[in-house]
Amino acid sequence: MPQMDGVEATTKIREQRGENRPRIIALTANALEGDKEKYLGVGMDDYLSKPIKIEELARALARSRPMGGEAAMEL
């Protein structure tokens, strides 16, 4: 993203939306030891490293809780 990275975007979304926010899944080329923990630690809900496998993406989406109320309507 040109203006901010995913960590900063996640932080802003969590600050502004709290629990009424979309699920955030990291899709990243960063796959070194500790990267998954870093992204989950800043508040992302799941983590997938590239190259993305369709089966892994499907499982991550299945683990996602449904968005509620206004969050679903705004997207």
Buried (B, 14 or more C-beta within 10 A) or exposed (E): EEEEEBBEBBEEBBEEEEEEBBBBBBBBEBEEEEBBEBBEEBBBBBBBBEEEEEEEBEEBEEEEEEBEEEBEEEE
